[in-house]
């Protein structure tokens, strides 16, 4: 591809008059909109420009255009003759043109001087420079959007390493285009034979094209496989956050009960002589302490595993069996008889466990309806014919923090797989929408809590294992700073909240106060892409997905019109008219 000179004499718009560390001011004599030459004006806010510094050229963007205070009234037509205004503009310096005017380099290595010329940048030259700076010929690149300049629109591509390699954040207020961007990126991964998992909290992505398999935690969901996540793969901390034992009495008994049930599963039918199991629970009253603790040591790996590999149906009964005295009266080698005080303290815990493990809300963890998601994810990862899978949380209940805990558990499961080296040569991208609901929070209470940290850990260490994530949210201020700092690429749609814009500005050194002023004004589908591997923040119109997600809100117009039609039919049919507030 032949180089195009970035400086076109026909695109001259002005001259530098003031130079500072990050921006310049310039005369922009062609920026005014006089009626007789409005179509010929050049130099509007948002335009990209090149500053010709003789030995090098700089890319900038116009952030402000005005006329001197003394000339403000000279452009008012009702005051008489209108004199020619002398606009001036402020230009944010973004990047340096290098390699024979073919690429862009981050930062400014040579400042302009007073009198240097300013020229409009065309869409073709910008796209060419950005492409050469972020992609390599012969490699697969991801089309992400189009850059618009000089009335032209040219598609921009980024390499997957730069887009996903250091994790990606997609931010935007409702209606800004965030969901469309996610759907478009999923389509591009599918088209390029990549592999991805989409976590969908609301179900809006279940209908997009390119999804090979949909998993749902509810039976009867159209086009979805019913799955559960086996509780044997979760941790004791997750159980504590669900069961909420009190710290002084119930907590130790719950840990002892879990340890005993792990031992029961580890020894199977080979119950050591001196111990006994009744109805799936290990009996302790009057049993040998020596045999018990020897069995614990001999099965230490299973007993001390972080996972809950035991039969949880017997947990309530096992807690009751734990309520015994530490030693028998007159025989320190045996456990004592029942401790009625401890049993009364733990009665509420045993009842709560039985209620929760049989509850409708938590059957996605404690029941075995549907297939095991652990097995299904393993099958998906091993299947070369499937590229994209989606896990829907639409049917998962909010009670007991089930949604947050379940997604955190699955994220930890994927991270453990990554740590084993599964994705080093086969990288995978994980999409998480509504990320602010699942990051940096602690669920539970003072007796038992768990921090939702699995996706934060993926952001911090997943990259080196080949597990990268795309975190999407409309509330970036609620994403922990330590997670934000790990996101290499940010796709920022319209954000109207000042705190959200400030969070993005602090998270990215390339976006200063002048650039963030564009963010509230972005149209639906427009975004600014920022990243350490990009030569400059790129304002793009993101590519529209071929199959948009179902992001529609409530159908007020259709519902109200339908109610009005039914009321009219009742009146015309001779029936009594419904009162204004009646529900048909």
KOLMI-439705 format. One record per residue (C-alpha): x, y, z negated; residue in one letter; residue number from 0. Coordinates in nm, 3 decimals. Last residue first. Example, Ala and Ser with C-alpha at 12.3 -4.5 7.8 and 13.67 -1.06 7.14 Angstrom:
2
         x         y         z   resn   resi
     1.367    -0.106    -0.714      S      1
     1.230    -0.450    -0.780      A      0
END
This chain:
584
         x         y         z   resn   resi
    -5.887    -0.584    -3.176      X    583
    -5.718    -0.368    -3.440      X    582
    -5.938    -0.088    -3.559      X    581
    -5.788     0.259    -3.598      X    580
    -6.010     0.444    -3.350      X    579
    -6.325     0.249    -3.439      X    578
    -6.415    -0.024    -3.192      X    577
    -6.698     0.059    -2.958      X    576
    -7.002    -0.161    -3.010      X    575
    -7.076    -0.388    -2.715      X    574
    -7.267    -0.273    -2.412      X    573
    -7.022    -0.405    -2.157      X    572
    -6.912    -0.054    -2.066      X    571
    -6.815     0.010    -2.427      X    570
    -6.632    -0.323    -2.466      X    569
    -6.452    -0.274    -2.135      X    568
    -6.337     0.072    -2.242      X    567
    -6.198    -0.072    -2.564      X    566
    -6.009    -0.342    -2.374      X    565
    -5.857    -0.085    -2.139      X    564
    -5.743     0.135    -2.427      X    563
    -5.580    -0.161    -2.600      X    562
    -5.398    -0.253    -2.279      X    561
    -5.273     0.103    -2.231      X    560
    -5.143     0.110    -2.588      X    559
    -4.962    -0.221    -2.545      X    558
    -4.812    -0.132    -2.206      X    557
    -4.689     0.210    -2.322      X    556
    -4.555     0.085    -2.657      X    555
    -4.353    -0.202    -2.512      X    554
    -4.106    -0.245    -2.808      X    553
    -3.742    -0.201    -2.702      X    552
    -3.569    -0.351    -2.403      X    551
    -3.217    -0.484    -2.435      X    550
    -3.267    -0.809    -2.246      X    549
    -2.922    -0.838    -2.095      X    548
    -2.853    -0.730    -1.735      X    547
    -2.787    -0.999    -1.469      X    546
    -2.565    -0.857    -1.195      X    545
    -2.391    -0.652    -1.459      X    544
    -2.341    -0.283    -1.378      X    543
    -1.978    -0.185    -1.347      X    542
    -1.870     0.075    -1.599      X    541
    -1.858     0.435    -1.485      X    540
    -1.510     0.523    -1.594      X    539
    -1.333     0.787    -1.802      X    538
    -0.980     0.654    -1.841      X    537
    -0.765     0.744    -2.142      X    536
    -0.409     0.750    -2.005      X    535
    -0.127     0.518    -1.902      X    534
    -0.309     0.208    -2.027      X    533
    -0.117    -0.056    -2.221      X    532
    -0.167     0.122    -2.555      X    531
    -0.542     0.139    -2.490      X    530
    -0.830     0.370    -2.420      X    529
    -1.127     0.323    -2.190      X    528
    -1.376     0.611    -2.185      X    527
    -1.729     0.505    -2.099      X    526
    -2.016     0.576    -1.862      X    525
    -2.306     0.332    -1.837      X    524
    -2.560     0.570    -1.987      X    523
    -2.421     0.924    -1.948      X    522
    -2.131     1.044    -2.161      X    521
    -2.200     1.375    -2.332      X    520
    -2.136     1.262    -2.690      X    519
    -1.792     1.125    -2.581      X    518
    -1.661     1.428    -2.390      X    517
    -1.572     1.617    -2.707      X    516
    -1.355     1.322    -2.805      X    515
    -1.101     1.430    -2.542      X    514
    -1.045     1.773    -2.696      X    513
    -1.013     1.631    -3.048      X    512
    -0.741     1.389    -2.946      X    511
    -0.764     1.040    -2.800      X    510
    -0.427     0.878    -2.734      X    509
    -0.355     0.818    -3.105      X    508
    -0.640     0.571    -3.130      X    507
    -0.795     0.462    -3.458      X    506
    -0.817     0.818    -3.589      X    505
    -1.012     0.934    -3.282      X    504
    -1.240     0.630    -3.292      X    503
    -1.323     0.693    -3.657      X    502
    -1.379     1.062    -3.588      X    501
    -1.622     0.977    -3.312      X    500
    -1.814     0.745    -3.544      X    499
    -1.818     1.006    -3.819      X    498
    -1.953     1.267    -3.576      X    497
    -2.247     1.049    -3.476      X    496
    -2.345     1.093    -3.114      X    495
    -2.135     0.819    -2.960      X    494
    -2.169     0.762    -2.585      X    493
    -1.961     0.471    -2.462      X    492
    -1.611     0.393    -2.586      X    491
    -1.426     0.094    -2.443      X    490
    -1.129     0.044    -2.676      X    489
    -0.828    -0.171    -2.588      X    488
    -0.562    -0.283    -2.838      X    487
    -0.790    -0.354    -3.131      X    486
    -0.567    -0.433    -3.429      X    485
    -0.602    -0.085    -3.585      X    484
    -0.978    -0.128    -3.587      X    483
    -0.945    -0.437    -3.806      X    482
    -0.733    -0.263    -4.070      X    481
    -0.968     0.034    -4.052      X    480
    -1.269    -0.177    -4.147      X    479
    -1.564    -0.152    -3.903      X    478
    -1.845     0.055    -4.056      X    477
    -1.733     0.378    -3.885      X    476
    -1.754     0.191    -3.554      X    475
    -2.135     0.190    -3.583      X    474
    -2.284     0.102    -3.244      X    473
    -2.085    -0.220    -3.238      X    472
    -1.903    -0.458    -3.007      X    471
    -1.600    -0.665    -3.104      X    470
    -1.426    -0.845    -2.816      X    469
    -1.201    -1.115    -2.958      X    468
    -0.876    -1.291    -2.878      X    467
    -0.767    -1.647    -2.959      X    466
    -0.438    -1.727    -2.782      X    465
    -0.251    -1.814    -3.102      X    464
    -0.045    -1.494    -3.116      X    463
    -0.361    -1.294    -3.057      X    462
    -0.553    -1.459    -3.341      X    461
    -0.345    -1.298    -3.614      X    460
    -0.501    -0.966    -3.712      X    459
    -0.816    -0.966    -3.500      X    458
    -0.884    -1.330    -3.588      X    457
    -0.827    -1.244    -3.953      X    456
    -1.085    -0.966    -3.930      X    455
    -1.314    -1.213    -3.759      X    454
    -1.280    -1.452    -4.054      X    453
    -1.303    -1.185    -4.325      X    452
    -1.658    -1.186    -4.449      X    451
    -1.559    -1.181    -4.814      X    450
    -1.718    -1.444    -5.034      X    449
    -1.893    -1.400    -5.365      X    448
    -1.983    -1.606    -5.671      X    447
    -2.059    -1.489    -6.021      X    446
    -2.013    -1.118    -5.956      X    445
    -2.256    -1.134    -5.664      X    444
    -2.283    -1.280    -5.315      X    443
    -2.176    -1.117    -4.992      X    442
    -1.860    -0.912    -4.937      X    441
    -1.836    -0.700    -4.625      X    440
    -1.534    -0.622    -4.407      X    439
    -1.687    -0.741    -4.083      X    438
    -2.013    -0.924    -4.010      X    437
    -2.282    -0.658    -3.979      X    436
    -2.040    -0.409    -3.818      X    435
    -1.985    -0.658    -3.536      X    434
    -2.329    -0.604    -3.385      X    433
    -2.207    -0.811    -3.088      X    432
    -1.921    -1.059    -3.122      X    431
    -1.751    -1.185    -2.806      X    430
    -1.479    -1.452    -2.833      X    429
    -1.216    -1.477    -2.558      X    428
    -1.020    -1.799    -2.505      X    427
    -0.657    -1.862    -2.422      X    426
    -0.558    -2.204    -2.279      X    425
    -0.182    -2.231    -2.324      X    424
    -0.175    -2.115    -2.686      X    423
    -0.543    -2.198    -2.740      X    422
    -0.526    -2.530    -2.929      X    421
    -0.211    -2.444    -3.124      X    420
    -0.328    -2.573    -3.464      X    419
    -0.367    -2.214    -3.577      X    418
    -0.624    -2.169    -3.301      X    417
    -0.836    -2.454    -3.435      X    416
    -0.823    -2.296    -3.780      X    415
    -0.927    -1.964    -3.626      X    414
    -1.224    -2.128    -3.455      X    413
    -1.345    -2.279    -3.784      X    412
    -1.296    -1.946    -3.963      X    411
    -1.517    -1.778    -3.703      X    410
    -1.779    -2.050    -3.747      X    409
    -1.782    -1.996    -4.124      X    408
    -1.808    -1.619    -4.088      X    407
    -2.099    -1.666    -3.849      X    406
    -2.279    -1.887    -4.100      X    405
    -2.207    -1.661    -4.397      X    404
    -2.334    -1.348    -4.224      X    403
    -2.647    -1.511    -4.088      X    402
    -2.731    -1.693    -4.411      X    401
    -2.702    -1.386    -4.631      X    400
    -2.941    -1.564    -4.875      X    399
    -3.236    -1.453    -4.662      X    398
    -3.158    -1.303    -4.322      X    397
    -3.284    -1.606    -4.131      X    396
    -3.119    -1.760    -3.825      X    395
    -3.353    -1.759    -3.523      X    394
    -3.173    -1.482    -3.333      X    393
    -2.831    -1.622    -3.421      X    392
    -2.764    -1.748    -3.068      X    391
    -2.435    -1.919    -2.988      X    390
    -2.343    -1.868    -2.624      X    389
    -2.109    -2.078    -2.410      X    388
    -1.912    -1.963    -2.109      X    387
    -1.674    -2.156    -1.884      X    386
    -1.804    -2.512    -1.851      X    385
    -1.663    -2.752    -1.590      X    384
    -1.324    -2.787    -1.759      X    383
    -1.486    -2.943    -2.067      X    382
    -1.248    -2.988    -2.362      X    381
    -1.341    -2.657    -2.524      X    380
    -1.709    -2.732    -2.473      X    379
    -1.679    -3.077    -2.629      X    378
    -1.502    -2.932    -2.933      X    377
    -1.774    -2.668    -2.961      X    376
    -2.040    -2.939    -2.948      X    375
    -1.870    -3.149    -3.214      X    374
    -1.843    -2.858    -3.457      X    373
    -2.195    -2.747    -3.366      X    372
    -2.323    -3.082    -3.488      X    371
    -2.635    -3.180    -3.295      X    370
    -2.990    -3.113    -3.398      X    369
    -3.141    -3.165    -3.739      X    368
    -2.873    -3.257    -3.993      X    367
    -2.980    -3.041    -4.284      X    366
    -2.761    -2.836    -4.518      X    365
    -2.622    -2.577    -4.278      X    364
    -2.898    -2.484    -4.030      X    363
    -3.141    -2.596    -4.303      X    362
    -3.053    -2.283    -4.495      X    361
    -3.366    -2.074    -4.436      X    360
    -3.613    -2.361    -4.460      X    359
    -3.491    -2.449    -4.807      X    358
    -3.391    -2.800    -4.914      X    357
    -3.033    -2.716    -5.007      X    356
    -3.157    -2.392    -5.159      X    355
    -3.418    -2.544    -5.389      X    354
    -3.196    -2.828    -5.511      X    353
    -2.911    -2.584    -5.575      X    352
    -3.140    -2.346    -5.763      X    351
    -3.271    -2.626    -5.987      X    350
    -2.920    -2.741    -6.070      X    349
    -2.817    -2.382    -6.143      X    348
    -3.121    -2.320    -6.366      X    347
    -3.047    -2.635    -6.566      X    346
    -2.681    -2.547    -6.610      X    345
    -2.717    -2.363    -6.944      X    344
    -2.958    -2.629    -7.076      X    343
    -2.717    -2.907    -6.981      X    342
    -2.428    -2.726    -7.149      X    341
    -2.630    -2.706    -7.473      X    340
    -2.738    -3.071    -7.444      X    339
    -2.385    -3.204    -7.416      X    338
    -2.439    -3.569    -7.322      X    337
    -2.197    -3.825    -7.470      X    336
    -1.821    -3.802    -7.480      X    335
    -1.569    -3.890    -7.212      X    334
    -1.342    -4.174    -7.316      X    333
    -0.972    -4.200    -7.401      X    332
    -1.009    -3.966    -7.699      X    331
    -1.201    -4.227    -7.897      X    330
    -1.331    -4.128    -8.243      X    329
    -1.611    -3.910    -8.110      X    328
    -1.597    -3.928    -7.734      X    327
    -1.397    -3.670    -7.545      X    326
    -1.478    -3.371    -7.324      X    325
    -1.844    -3.364    -7.422      X    324
    -2.086    -3.416    -7.139      X    323
    -2.264    -3.182    -6.896      X    322
    -2.085    -3.313    -6.587      X    321
    -2.361    -3.568    -6.526      X    320
    -2.615    -3.284    -6.501      X    319
    -2.395    -3.119    -6.238      X    318
    -2.383    -3.452    -6.055      X    317
    -2.762    -3.465    -6.033      X    316
    -2.775    -3.124    -5.865      X    315
    -2.490    -3.216    -5.631      X    314
    -2.641    -3.545    -5.514      X    313
    -2.783    -3.418    -5.183      X    312
    -2.450    -3.242    -5.128      X    311
    -2.283    -3.564    -5.023      X    310
    -1.914    -3.480    -5.013      X    309
    -1.658    -3.321    -4.781      X    308
    -1.696    -2.960    -4.888      X    307
    -1.381    -2.821    -4.731      X    306
    -1.099    -2.661    -4.931      X    305
    -0.940    -3.000    -4.988      X    304
    -0.847    -3.065    -5.350      X    303
    -1.036    -3.393    -5.385      X    302
    -0.937    -3.528    -5.045      X    301
    -0.564    -3.459    -5.084      X    300
    -0.562    -3.553    -5.453      X    299
    -0.701    -3.903    -5.404      X    298
    -0.452    -4.084    -5.625      X    297
    -0.443    -3.790    -5.866      X    296
    -0.823    -3.782    -5.902      X    295
    -0.832    -4.160    -5.943      X    294
    -0.578    -4.135    -6.225      X    293
    -0.792    -3.861    -6.381      X    292
    -1.099    -4.085    -6.380      X    291
    -0.922    -4.398    -6.499      X    290
    -0.769    -4.211    -6.791      X    289
    -1.094    -4.040    -6.887      X    288
    -1.273    -4.372    -6.914      X    287
    -1.652    -4.351    -6.917      X    286
    -1.878    -4.276    -7.218      X    285
    -2.074    -4.010    -7.033      X    284
    -1.909    -3.960    -6.694      X    283
    -2.140    -4.103    -6.427      X    282
    -2.053    -4.027    -6.066      X    281
    -2.355    -3.939    -5.853      X    280
    -2.482    -4.129    -5.546      X    279
    -2.783    -4.283    -5.723      X    278
    -2.558    -4.427    -5.994      X    277
    -2.179    -4.441    -5.961      X    276
    -1.959    -4.612    -6.220      X    275
    -1.611    -4.570    -6.364      X    274
    -1.402    -4.809    -6.578      X    273
    -1.298    -5.022    -6.282      X    272
    -1.220    -4.793    -5.994      X    271
    -1.501    -4.761    -5.736      X    270
    -1.382    -4.913    -5.408      X    269
    -1.713    -4.866    -5.226      X    268
    -1.614    -4.523    -5.100      X    267
    -1.304    -4.400    -5.282      X    266
    -1.293    -4.062    -5.102      X    265
    -1.670    -4.008    -5.103      X    264
    -1.696    -4.057    -5.479      X    263
    -1.386    -3.844    -5.535      X    262
    -1.538    -3.559    -5.339      X    261
    -1.848    -3.598    -5.555      X    260
    -1.638    -3.565    -5.872      X    259
    -1.455    -3.255    -5.748      X    258
    -1.782    -3.087    -5.648      X    257
    -1.928    -3.161    -5.990      X    256
    -1.621    -3.022    -6.167      X    255
    -1.639    -2.703    -5.959      X    254
    -2.010    -2.665    -6.040      X    253
    -1.944    -2.725    -6.410      X    252
    -1.674    -2.457    -6.413      X    251
    -1.908    -2.201    -6.249      X    250
    -2.214    -2.278    -6.464      X    249
    -2.068    -2.191    -6.803      X    248
    -1.865    -1.872    -6.802      X    247
    -1.888    -1.752    -6.440      X    246
    -2.258    -1.777    -6.371      X    245
    -2.326    -1.986    -6.063      X    244
    -2.430    -1.799    -5.745      X    243
    -2.545    -2.093    -5.528      X    242
    -2.484    -1.925    -5.192      X    241
    -2.164    -1.737    -5.273      X    240
    -2.038    -2.041    -5.462      X    239
    -2.101    -2.262    -5.160      X    238
    -1.900    -2.031    -4.933      X    237
    -1.616    -2.031    -5.186      X    236
    -1.623    -2.412    -5.185      X    235
    -1.548    -2.406    -4.813      X    234
    -1.751    -2.501    -4.506      X    233
    -1.687    -2.798    -4.277      X    232
    -1.884    -3.050    -4.485      X    231
    -2.179    -2.812    -4.460      X    230
    -2.225    -2.929    -4.102      X    229
    -2.317    -2.642    -3.867      X    228
    -2.652    -2.718    -3.709      X    227
    -2.750    -2.746    -3.345      X    226
    -3.057    -2.733    -3.120      X    225
    -2.952    -2.697    -2.757      X    224
    -3.097    -2.399    -2.574      X    223
    -3.293    -2.351    -2.251      X    222
    -3.605    -2.246    -2.443      X    221
    -3.575    -2.256    -2.825      X    220
    -3.772    -2.562    -2.943      X    219
    -3.562    -2.649    -3.247      X    218
    -3.379    -2.374    -3.433      X    217
    -3.009    -2.310    -3.489      X    216
    -2.953    -2.224    -3.122      X    215
    -2.676    -2.321    -2.883      X    214
    -2.676    -2.195    -2.524      X    213
    -2.463    -2.367    -2.260      X    212
    -2.330    -2.258    -1.921      X    211
    -2.394    -1.885    -1.953      X    210
    -2.308    -1.728    -1.615      X    209
    -2.630    -1.538    -1.563      X    208
    -2.784    -1.343    -1.848      X    207
    -3.089    -1.477    -2.031      X    206
    -2.941    -1.557    -2.371      X    205
    -2.771    -1.217    -2.392      X    204
    -3.047    -1.041    -2.589      X    203
    -3.069    -1.315    -2.851      X    202
    -3.026    -1.074    -3.143      X    201
    -2.708    -1.193    -3.319      X    200
    -2.539    -1.321    -3.000      X    199
    -2.197    -1.476    -3.056      X    198
    -2.050    -1.527    -2.708      X    197
    -1.776    -1.787    -2.651      X    196
    -1.537    -1.744    -2.358      X    195
    -1.338    -1.933    -2.095      X    194
    -1.188    -1.792    -1.776      X    193
    -1.263    -1.912    -1.425      X    192
    -1.238    -1.564    -1.268      X    191
    -1.612    -1.539    -1.199      X    190
    -1.696    -1.649    -1.552      X    189
    -1.462    -1.393    -1.705      X    188
    -1.614    -1.126    -1.480      X    187
    -1.969    -1.222    -1.581      X    186
    -1.879    -1.202    -1.951      X    185
    -1.727    -0.858    -1.892      X    184
    -2.047    -0.740    -1.721      X    183
    -2.267    -0.871    -2.002      X    182
    -2.052    -0.694    -2.261      X    181
    -2.059    -0.372    -2.060      X    180
    -2.436    -0.395    -2.024      X    179
    -2.471    -0.432    -2.400      X    178
    -2.267    -0.119    -2.466      X    177
    -2.449     0.095    -2.208      X    176
    -2.514     0.413    -2.408      X    175
    -2.878     0.334    -2.486      X    174
    -2.817     0.279    -2.856      X    173
    -2.484     0.430    -2.953      X    172
    -2.159     0.296    -2.814      X    171
    -1.844     0.107    -2.903      X    170
    -1.681    -0.187    -2.725      X    169
    -1.360    -0.300    -2.898      X    168
    -1.100    -0.523    -2.735      X    167
    -0.838    -0.766    -2.859      X    166
    -0.468    -0.740    -2.775      X    165
    -0.477    -0.967    -2.468      X    164
    -0.833    -0.877    -2.366      X    163
    -0.804    -0.578    -2.132      X    162
    -0.428    -0.556    -2.092      X    161
    -0.375    -0.930    -2.054      X    160
    -0.688    -0.956    -1.838      X    159
    -0.525    -0.717    -1.587      X    158
    -0.724    -0.403    -1.520      X    157
    -0.917    -0.302    -1.209      X    156
    -1.053     0.039    -1.108      X    155
    -1.313     0.095    -0.837      X    154
    -1.311     0.428    -0.652      X    153
    -1.581     0.697    -0.660      X    152
    -1.553     1.019    -0.463      X    151
    -1.696     1.367    -0.532      X    150
    -1.352     1.504    -0.614      X    149
    -1.307     1.250    -0.890      X    148
    -1.500     0.946    -1.009      X    147
    -1.334     0.640    -1.154      X    146
    -1.520     0.315    -1.109      X    145
    -1.557     0.028    -1.350      X    144
    -1.418    -0.292    -1.495      X    143
    -1.286    -0.504    -1.210      X    142
    -1.070    -0.772    -1.380      X    141
    -0.736    -0.862    -1.223      X    140
    -0.600    -1.194    -1.106      X    139
    -0.235    -1.173    -1.007      X    138
    -0.085    -1.142    -0.659      X    137
     0.003    -0.777    -0.700      X    136
     0.057    -0.671    -1.056      X    135
    -0.180    -0.465    -1.266      X    134
    -0.178    -0.174    -1.513      X    133
     0.046     0.096    -1.365      X    132
    -0.008     0.005    -1.001      X    131
    -0.384     0.007    -1.054      X    130
    -0.377     0.337    -1.240      X    129
    -0.172     0.499    -0.966      X    128
    -0.398     0.371    -0.689      X    127
    -0.716     0.463    -0.876      X    126
    -0.588     0.815    -0.933      X    125
    -0.475     0.855    -0.571      X    124
    -0.812     0.743    -0.441      X    123
    -1.021     0.948    -0.684      X    122
    -0.849     1.273    -0.587      X    121
    -0.657     1.490    -0.831      X    120
    -0.708     1.868    -0.810      X    119
    -0.389     2.071    -0.798      X    118
    -0.220     2.299    -1.054      X    117
     0.089     2.498    -0.959      X    116
     0.379     2.590    -1.186      X    115
     0.398     2.961    -1.269      X    114
     0.492     2.929    -1.635      X    113
     0.685     2.611    -1.677      X    112
     0.569     2.251    -1.699      X    111
     0.692     2.009    -1.966      X    110
     0.899     1.703    -1.883      X    109
     0.862     1.365    -2.057      X    108
     0.487     1.379    -2.117      X    107
     0.310     1.075    -2.251      X    106
     0.214     0.741    -2.100      X    105
     0.362     0.663    -1.761      X    104
     0.167     0.678    -1.435      X    103
     0.265     0.509    -1.112      X    102
     0.329     0.578    -0.741      X    101
     0.483     0.927    -0.732      X    100
     0.827     0.788    -0.656      X     99
     0.841     0.571    -0.962      X     98
     0.688     0.817    -1.210      X     97
     0.389     1.052    -1.261      X     96
     0.371     1.158    -1.626      X     95
     0.060     1.121    -1.840      X     94
    -0.219     1.298    -2.028      X     93
    -0.176     1.676    -2.058      X     92
    -0.502     1.842    -2.163      X     91
    -0.582     2.140    -1.942      X     90
    -0.739     2.466    -2.067      X     89
    -0.885     2.699    -1.808      X     88
    -0.890     3.061    -1.698      X     87
    -1.151     3.228    -1.482      X     86
    -1.084     3.561    -1.306      X     85
    -1.422     3.699    -1.204      X     84
    -1.485     3.883    -0.875      X     83
    -1.701     4.186    -0.946      X     82
    -2.079     4.176    -0.951      X     81
    -2.246     4.503    -0.855      X     80
    -2.527     4.611    -1.083      X     79
    -2.609     4.508    -1.437      X     78
    -2.874     4.256    -1.329      X     77
    -2.607     4.043    -1.162      X     76
    -2.417     3.967    -1.485      X     75
    -2.067     3.855    -1.378      X     74
    -1.887     4.165    -1.501      X     73
    -2.040     4.130    -1.844      X     72
    -1.789     3.868    -1.960      X     71
    -1.485     4.033    -1.807      X     70
    -1.322     4.167    -2.124      X     69
    -1.363     3.832    -2.299      X     68
    -1.146     3.659    -2.040      X     67
    -1.330     3.403    -1.825      X     66
    -1.387     3.045    -1.930      X     65
    -1.307     2.683    -1.840      X     64
    -1.235     2.412    -2.098      X     63
    -1.126     2.046    -2.103      X     62
    -0.959     2.018    -1.762      X     61
    -0.775     1.688    -1.740      X     60
    -0.406     1.632    -1.689      X     59
    -0.162     1.423    -1.489      X     58
     0.193     1.554    -1.477      X     57
     0.432     1.585    -1.184      X     56
     0.810     1.568    -1.173      X     55
     1.109     1.759    -1.045      X     54
     0.900     2.056    -0.924      X     53
     0.665     2.069    -1.228      X     52
     0.351     2.023    -1.014      X     51
     0.056     1.989    -1.253      X     50
    -0.185     1.726    -1.126      X     49
    -0.554     1.758    -1.205      X     48
    -0.846     1.550    -1.327      X     47
    -1.181     1.726    -1.345      X     46
    -1.377     1.701    -1.670      X     45
    -1.457     2.071    -1.698      X     44
    -1.467     2.221    -1.349      X     43
    -1.183     2.336    -1.124      X     42
    -1.279     2.405    -0.765      X     41
    -1.555     2.627    -0.621      X     40
    -1.633     2.581    -0.253      X     39
    -2.000     2.488    -0.297      X     38
    -2.057     2.801    -0.504      X     37
    -1.910     3.031    -0.242      X     36
    -2.181     3.287    -0.162      X     35
    -2.362     3.238    -0.493      X     34
    -2.046     3.293    -0.702      X     33
    -1.976     2.980    -0.906      X     32
    -1.632     3.057    -1.052      X     31
    -1.359     2.794    -1.062      X     30
    -1.156     2.917    -0.761      X     29
    -0.942     3.164    -0.959      X     28
    -0.838     2.899    -1.214      X     27
    -0.552     3.066    -1.400      X     26
    -0.392     2.808    -1.623      X     25
    -0.361     2.704    -1.983      X     24
    -0.150     2.409    -2.084      X     23
    -0.191     2.118    -2.322      X     22
    -0.016     1.883    -2.560      X     21
     0.299     2.064    -2.679      X     20
     0.203     2.409    -2.552      X     19
     0.236     2.589    -2.219      X     18
     0.055     2.909    -2.113      X     17
     0.012     3.060    -1.764      X     16
     0.007     2.759    -1.529      X     15
    -0.126     2.837    -1.181      X     14
    -0.450     2.760    -0.999      X     13
    -0.679     2.542    -0.787      X     12
    -0.463     2.390    -0.510      X     11
    -0.646     2.100    -0.345      X     10
    -0.553     2.193     0.013      X      9
    -0.187     2.187    -0.089      X      8
    -0.224     1.818    -0.183      X      7
    -0.002     1.711    -0.472      X      6
    -0.045     1.346    -0.568      X      5
     0.125     1.231    -0.249      X      4
    -0.030     0.906    -0.136      X      3
     0.198     0.604    -0.146      X      2
     0.150     0.331     0.109      X      1
     0.000     0.000     0.000      X      0
END
